[in-house]
């Protein structure tokens, strides 16, 4: 008779590993149900631990939620700030920042859902509104230089920064669930509107400057052909009118 194989002992997590596990579980549950809809019992059960373990690491679900929000806040702010500083041209800064936000949403949907919900009043952590204000502060410097370059009054830079960041953020919230079209295409159209305005929208926006140049050349040639065609039509009409007048 063979003896049963000894049961393998599960490796015990270190304090740091357990903390990370609870943060990951908490982020998933908070994104799905919010702070008020999530209980310490559910967090502990998902982690396979007792409730006192959650209290030991975070003091309760509010403490866990605060850390989750702070982490996502700093992660997204860092990505957008880096994007704004990594490009030289102003349009490039806007393109990279829009892509950074959309990439964050694509890779961290739970984190973005938590940020969009806004932090709970009792946590003392940053909210989505304060995150947008932080980003707008970074954009404000870019807007001030661009307005000055175009001989506009720099005092409107804070207002324009809020407008621009708000547009990008709301587009991100919509795309969180829509997910179509692809993020590069969304970014291209977003920058198209922000950079050109409704009166100067590009028919085929792209993040590739070479494609934009080719498209601009194509439109210019089309305009030249249309102008030449209109000129010929006018000449023909004038000649016909002159012919009728000479009869």
Secondary structure by P-SEA (a helix, b strand, c coil): ccccccccccccccaaaaaaaaaaaaaaaaaacccccccaaaaaaaacccaaaaaaccccaaaaaaaaaaaaaaaaaaaaaaaaaacccaaaaaaaaaaaaaaaaaacaaaaaaaaaccccccccccaaaaaaaaaaaaaaaaaaaaaaacccccaaaaaaaaaaaaaaaaaaaacccccccaaaaaaaaaaaaacccccccccccccaaaaaaaaaaaaaaaaaaaaaaaaaaaaaaaaaaaaaac
